[in-house]
C-alpha cells in the first residue's frame, strides 16, 4: 500500500465516531511498524489534520473535522462498481434507483480520467445477470426506513402480506437486513408472537418508524439470527457427491453442523431446517448427486413432488 493511500485510510479510521485506536492496533491493521505509524502521524500534522491522543484510549481526530472530497484509486473504483452493480441487479426497484443515484454522484466528483474509467465499466461489470435481466423489478419494503430503524434501534410497524395472501399489521424490533438468493428480508422480534421472525421486503408496505426504542439483552448474534432453528426445525441428512459439496455449502440456506466423509466417496451432511417443502424443491437442482437420507418425511415429500412433476407417465414408479 502506498504511503498516501495508507494515510488517507488512517484518517478515515480515526474519524470513526466514539472509537479510538492505539498505535499497536493501527500498525497491525496496516501491516507496518509502529515507527511507520508515527511517521504517518507526523505527515498528517503537516497536512493540518487535527489528530488527538488520549493516554487511556488512543488516537482519534477532533469531532466535526471533515476531510476533502475523496479521491479513489482505479482499483477502489472498480470495487465500488462491483458493489453498485450488485445492488442494481436487485429485484427491489427502490434499491436499483438508489444505486443509480449513488453512481451518478460519484461520477460527478471524479476527475476526467477516473470518470472515463468508471463509465467504461458501467455496462461491462455484470453481477447476477439472471436477477438483472430476468425478473420484473418489484416495489415495497422501504429498505431505507428499515435500515434507519435498525441503526437507531427503534421499533417499526408495517402492513405485511403472508405467502397465503393474508394481510395484517405487524410490529417488530428490526435487527438485520439480509439477502437470500433472490430477495431481501428483515429479521427481527415480532410483537405478535414474541418470536424472531423473517419478513420478505417485497411483502412489506406502509413502513412506520415508531418513537419506541428497543434494547438488546446480549450482543447481536447475526449468524445465529440467519441460521437459527426452533421447535419446527427437523434434522436433515444428505449424501452429497464430492463434486457438488462446495456448491451446496456455498448456497445452502442453512448452517451445516456436521460433515463426514463416507466410504462410497460421498460426503454426509447434517443440518436443521424448518420448511421441508422449500428445501425439497431447492435440492432438486442437484439431481441425483444429492441423496436424501433423513427424515423419512422429506423422502416422502420428494417422491410426492416427483409424481406431480412427471404426471401420469406410463410405467413410472418412484
N, C-alpha and C positions, 0 to 999 in steps of 0.2 A: 504494500500500500504506500502511495506517495505521501510525503510529509503534509502537503496541502490538503489532501483528501482526508488523512487521519485527523488533522486539526479541525477541519470542518465538522467531522463526525464527533470529535471531542466536545465541541461547542454544543452540538445537539444533545449529547448525553448530559452535559452539565446543566442544560436548560430544563430538564425534566422536573416538573413541579413536585415539591415535597421529597426529593431524593437527592442525596449527596453521595459522592464516591471517593474512596481513598486512592492514593497513588498506586498501591498494590493491585486494587481492583481494576483500575484503568490499564495498568501495564499488562495484566492478564487478558483483559478484553481485547487489546490490540496486538498482543503477542510481541511486546517490546520491553525494554528495560525501564526501570524506574528513572534512570538518568534521561532517557528519551522523553518520558512524560514531563519531567521538569523542564527540558528544553522546549517542549511544546507550550508549557505554561508561559515561559519567557516570550515566546513568539506571539502568544495571544495578548500578553501585556503590551507588546509593541503595537498590536493592532487595536489597542484600547478596548479590549473585551474585559468587562468588569468581573474577573474571577474572584470569588470569595472563598475563605477557608475557615473551617471550624475544627478545633483540635479533637473533638469527640466524634464528629460525623463525616468530615472530609470536605471535598471541594464542590462548589456549585458556581452559579453566576447570579448577579443581582436580579431579583424578581422584576419582571417588566422589560428586561433587556431583549431586544429583537435583533436578530442577525439580518443582514441584507438579503435580497432575493437569492434563493439557492441556485447554484449552477451545477447541473448534472454532468457526470461523465457519460459517454455513449453507452457503456455497459449498464449504468444505473438507469438510463432512459429506456434501454431495451427491456430491463426488468420491469419497469413501470408499465410498458406497453403490454407485456405478458399478463400482468395483473388486470389492467384495464380491459383487455380483450377477453379475459375470463369473465369479468363482470358483464361485458356487452353481449356475451353468449347466453346469458341467463334468460329464463322464461318470464321473469318478472320485468314488466315494461318500465317500472319506476327505476329499478336498478340500472337498466340499459340507458335510460335517459340521463341519469346522474353520472354515469361513467363517461358518456359523451361530453357532458358539461365540464368534468374534470380535465378530460383530454384537451378540450378547447382552451381552457385557462392555462394549462401548462404550455401549450404550443405558443400562446400569445406572449409569454415572457422569455422564451428561448432565443438565443442568438441565431442568426440565419443558418449557420452550419448545422446546429443541432435540430433546428426546425425542419430542415430538409431531411435529415436522418430520421426524425420521428414520422414525417409524412410518408417516407418510403416504406416504413414498417407497418403503417396502418392496416392495409389490406393484405399483408403478407405474413402476419403473425396470427395464426388461427388457433384458438383454444376451443376444444369440444365442438367441432363443426356440426355434429348431429343436433346439439341444442341450438346453435347459432342459426342454422339454415333450415332445420327440420320441423320446428314446432311453432305454433302461434304464440305470440307474446301475450302474457296474461297480466291483469291488473289486480291490485289488492295486497293487503299485508302491511302497508305503511312501514317498511323496514326501518326507515329513519326514525320514526316516532318510537318504535320498539327499541332500537339501539340507544336512543336518548334515555329512555326509561331505564334500560339496563345500566347505563353509565351513572345515572342518578340514584339507582336502587329505589325506583318508585313503582308502585303497582299500576297496572293498566287494566282497562276494561274494553271489550270489543264484542262484536257480533261474530259468531262462528258457525259455519255450516259443516256438519259432520259428513262422513262418507255416505251415510244413508239418506242425506238430504235434509236432515232436521237442522233448523237454525235457532240459536238462542244466545243470550248474553253471557259472557264469561268474564271472570275477574281473576287475574293471576299475578304472581310475583315473577317477573321475567328474569331468567338467569343467563341464557345464552342464545345466540342465533347460530344455526348450523345448517350446512348444505348436505343433503343426502341425495346422491346420484342425479336427480333431475328436478329437485325442488328445495326451497328454503323452509326452515321450520324455526319456531321459537319454543324453547323448552323452559318450563317454569312450574311453580307450585300453583295448582288450581285451587281456588277457594270453594269450588263446587263440591269436590270430594276430599280436599285436603291432601292430594297426592301430586307427585311430579308427573306432568303430562306433556305431550308433544302436540303442537298445533301447526298445521301446514299454512304457510303465509298466504297462499292464493285463496284460502278459505276464510281469511280474516278480513273483516270490514269494520269501519267506524271506530278506529282505534282512539282511545282517550287516555291520556296520562293523568292519573289521579294524584291528588295532593296528599298521598299517603306513602310514607317510606317504609320499606321492609328491612329487617335485619337478618343476617346470616349467622346461624349458631356456630358454624365452623367455616374454615376456608373453603371456597368453592371448588368442588371436585369435578372438573369439566369432563374428564374421561369417564367418571362414574355416572354422570348425567347422560352421556351419549350411549354408553354400553350397559345401562342399568338393566337389572332383571327383577321380577317380582313374583308373586304367587301364581301368576298366569303363565310364567315362562316355563318352557319344557327343555329338557336336556336333548340336544340334537347330536347324533353321532354319524359321521360320514366316513367313507373310504374314498380317498382322493388320489388320482394318479399323480405321480411326481411332476409330470409336465405341466399340470394345472394348479399346483399348490400355491405358487406365487400370485397368480391372477386371482385365485379365490381369496387368499389372505388380504390382498390389496383392496378388494371391493366388497367383501362380506360385510353386511350391515349388523355385525355383532362382534364381540371380542372373544377370540379363541383362547380358552384357558388351558387346553391340553392338546398336544400334538405328538403322535407316536409313530415311528417308522414300523412298517409291517413286513413280514417275510415275503409277501406277494408283491413287494416293491411298490406298495401303495402307502399313503400316509393316513392314519386315523386321526380325525379332527373332532374335537368336542367343544360345544358352546351352548349357551342358553338363548332361547328365542321365544317370543310371546305370540307370534302370529304365524301359524302353520300354513295358512293359505298363501300368504305373501312369500315366505321362504321357499315353499314348494315351487311356485312359479319362478322365483329368482334362480333356483338351482337348475332349472331346465336348460339354461344357456350352456351348461357344461356337458349336456347329453349324457352318454354312458360313462364318461370319465369321472363322474362323481356318483357314488352309490350310497343310498340312504340305508343306514344300519338300524337306527332307532330315532324316535319312538315308533312303535307299530302304527300309531295313528297317522304319522307323517307318510309312512309307506302306503297306507290306505288312501290318503289324500292324493298321492302321486298316481296310484292306479286309477282313481276316480277321474282325475284331470286328464290322463291319457285317453281314457274311454271317451270323454267328452270331446277331446281334440280330434280323435280318429273317427268318431261317429260309428255308424254301423258298418264296419269293414268286415267283409265275409271272412270267416276263419280266424279273426283276430282274437287272441287270448292273452291278456295282460299277465 
